[in-house]
């Protein structure tokens, strides 16, 4: 993967956008894509985050500062056309943006095309045709499995096949859009029949989202060796879960109303190119675990298929907000250490039966919990299924989420000798059921 690292990743690279230098999330080495409106009522346009500003990519293209072949992709109100570009064209666009925004770049020409990010409205980055959620967090799978099957937490297929289900693309929303508490059927263990009402066991799930690029035709699988060419980038993803609804409905076909009411994502697409310096070896499988079948195995993927991304979950309750308190940290973890399957393995498996993926499709990794109590990615695990409520610094407790709670995800890609990059916000407040 060293061939993917180029001059745009150089740690010494600095920008004429002064607050980009040393910015916690969006230094010049990042350059994520998103869709924004400069003000309410303005049409959406593609932007690039640089420090606390957003560069208008359409304006840049129309000013003649992008290759002619990229003007159309840069001029849309979603990223789908840009995501469909072959990887070499995406690499060329990143290099051009890096040159324009570097200290030696064209400040006089580009600076008028910047917007204050705080004044802009961020939208979904793409029109999501399909959304699939996987279950690659091995520690999450073990923790949840122990609550239902203490002696055999993992089902026999887990270590042979990436487990996933098809989610609901229509209810994916960007960070900041409130989550309305869902209603549905649930059945208490001591009840003779189910009841209908608001979920009482609302939870979050800490995940990464994977954005699909060119994709494949129906009936033509993506070989695992080619999978990286079809990954445009990564975001944060909160797969909100109504645990009481889920427990009643998930057999025999899996979750339905318990998952389809809302999914929150961070609005910036941190590109695969920006993440190249943070690729690392996939953790070796424990002794005795099976070697994946051939279509899921690639030596280069095992050597470079994991991502060095640190993850954090915080909770801000209504009482904390009213008192002016900072959010409480619930967990900190690592994507690289906790994914049993790589992103490339997910694409290879998703398409091996002939399923086609399209530009702008979204994959969720599944909950990325760690092996220790301070790295758990859901309240279901932290509270042991609600039996051991979490004590918060202000004296409140939580087994599951209450109305007014705000869940906040953050992440950073980090590696020795490299400039860290961030992902932007992934947060939402819980509103009462209607």
Residue, then its C-alpha position, 0 to 999 in steps of 0.5 A: x500500500x506504500x504506492x498510495x502514499x504520495x506528496x499529499x500526505x507529507x507531514x511537513x505540508x502546510x496550508x495558507x488556510x492558517x487554522x488548517x495547520x494543526x487542525x484537530x480534524x481537517x488539516x491539509x492532509x485530510x481534504x474530506x468531501x461533503x455536501x453543504x448549503x452556504x445558507x438556508x435555501x441555497x442549493x446543495x453543492x459539493x465542498x471540501x473541508x479545510x480547517x474551519x472552512x469549506x471550499x466550494x468545489x463547483x465554484x472551483x471547477x467553474x473557475x477553471x481550476x480543475x481538470x475539464x473532465x472533473x467539472x461535471x462530477x464537481x458540479x452536482x448536488x451530491x457526491x454520487x458522480x464523483x464517487x463513480x470516478x475511477x480511483x486514478x481520477x480521484x487521486x488526481x483530484x486530491x493532488x490538485x486540491x492539495x496543490x491549490x490549498x498548500x502554502x505555494x498554492x493559488x491563494x488569491x484565486x481560491x480564497x474567495x471560494x471558501x465558506x465559514x463551516x460554522x455558518x453552513x448547513x451540512x447535508x447527506x453526502x450522497x443519495x444512498x441507494x442501498x445500505x447494508x449493516x454488518x456485524x464485524x465487531x468480534x468483541x461486540x458479538x461475543x458480549x451480546x452473545x453471552x447475554x443470550x447464550x453464555x456457553x456458546x456466544x458465537x453462532x457457528x457461522x460467525x468465523x466463516x462468513x461476514x454476517x450482515x443484513x440489508x438496512x433502510x437507506x431512507x432513514x439515514x440522516x446527517x449528524x445533528x438531526x434529532x432521533x424520534x424515539x420509535x414505537x413498536x411491539x415488545x414482549x416482556x419475559x413474564x408477559x403472555x403477549x406483546x404490548x405496543x408503545x415507545x421503546x424503553x431500551x433505546x441504544x446506540x451502536x458505534x460503527x464506521x460507515x464505508x462509502x462505495x465508489x464505482x461498484x460492479x455490474x449485476x452478476x459480476x462479483x468484486x474480487x477481494x484484490x480489487x475491493x480497495x478500488x471500490x471504496x471511496x471513503x469512510x465516515x462515522x455511523x450510529x446504528x440506533x437500536x431499539x433493543x426491546x423491539x429487536x428482542x421480540x422481532x429478530x427471529x427468524x429474519x433479523x431486525x426490522x422496526x428496531x433498526x429502520x427508524x434512524x441511522x446517523x452518519x458524520x457528513x464528511x467522507x474521509x477518502x480512502x486516499x487520505x487514509x492510506x498512511x493509516x492502513x495497518x495489518x489485520x490482527x491475526x486470527x486466534x489459534x484454532x480459528x478457521x482460515x477464510x475461504x479463498x474468495x475472502x482471503x488476500x495476503x495484501x489485505x491481511x497486511x494492510x486491510x485494517x485502519x488505525x482509527x481511534x473511536x470515542x463515545x460521549x453522552x450529554x444528558x438534558x441535566x448536564x446540558x442545563x448545568x453547563x457540564x461537559x459530555x461524559x466519556x462512555x468509551x474509547x476504542x480502536x477500529x483496527x483491533x476490533x474488526x474481525x473482517x476487513x472492509x475488503x472482505x465485506x465487499x468481496x462477500x457482499x458481491x460474491x453472489x452477484x449483488x451489484x453495488x453502486x456509487x453512494x451505497x453505504x456499508x456499516x461495519x457493525x458495533x466496534x467494541x473493544x475487549x475491556x470495559x472502557x471500550x464498549x460500543x453500546x449501552x447494551x454491553x456497558x449496562x449488561x443488558x440493563x442489569x447494571x446501569x452506568x453511573x454518570x459523573x453528575x450522579x445520573x445513571x443510564x441503562x438505556x437512553x432517555x429523552x433529551x440525551x445526546x450521543x456524540x461519536x468522534x474519531x481520529x486516524x493516527x499513525x507514528x510520523x503522520x499528521x492525524x486526521x478526523x472525521x467531523x461530528x456524528x451526534x444526535x439528540x433523542x426526542x420523545x415518541x410522537 
